[in-house]
């Protein structure tokens, strides 16, 4: 069983291979998570070992400089990597970013979730999680043979594990930085999906209006360069009136039944028309004339 | 049809006339899709003159059959089989089984529950 790297001092990391460690007891393996490693390591080193390299070990042990180096505690940041990730406490609890990680292997997923939480801590982002989301299990059943024999089949499955890390009360820029950092240091076999929420003030409407006027001014400037301007808008109006003009509409069959068949040729001449009464108002007469073509 | 086919082989999967043909159809459809959609729009637009719409109908019906999306069929990338192809893996059932047992498909294992 390989002993964890932090049992050894900073200098003797190369010698780690030579020194055969005695069987670590249960108490030792529990203390892996404890901050004060030096004392226990010391105790273990002092214990008599039955290994053949006892003589060489004793020389190392007797070296006072090495002993002293062995007693130097690890840096706090390094110690922290052996402990559960630290978390900032959110002040308001407003979710800003939901990061979902997916993988087919739990180990990769756990490692990466841990990494994400640590990154969030050092960026001063309050993070929650990792929340284990329900697994997605897909199953397929296929016949074992390549041809017929449907009775003997085989089942296959793919289980997708998911973890959710939620960032709360983070500045959008910091969150973007965090996401970029995580993306840069992606871990193999882990997929990422982030939902980023942005919060605005209550004056969103007025802000959007201001933005719209700004955009309109910019577009108008561009349109002036096009040579359009008021003359173009006039042309636009003319086209509009033309399109809605009655004779024009009649010409392309807008008044025919079902709006699609062309009108009957020379329909105006073939209609039986009754002359209008003199008391019919002038406007109606006008309309009738227009309709006739 | 040979006139659509690429001069050089541009396929990375199992090569077979059926796979080449299907690949060609996909490419031709992709090329002509805007044209097809424009004609379809003209045909369905009731505010256009009947003549235009009839012309568009003719034009659409006279386009090459390779430009139709219905010509495309999912084929196995490992053996060009046309039936029993999983969309998730683009493989026919037997090739899927072989690859899954060999561990070539990430995450897919033998299931027992």
Interface residues (C-beta under 8 A of the other chain):
Chain A: X104 X105 X138 X139 X140 X142 X143 X144 X145 X146 X154 X155 X156 X157 X158 X159 X160 X189 X252 X253 X254 X258 X259 X260 X261 X262
Chain B: X46 X47 X48 X49 X50 X51 X53 X86 X88 X93 X94 X96 X97 X100 X105 X106 X107 X108 X109 X110 X111 X112 X113
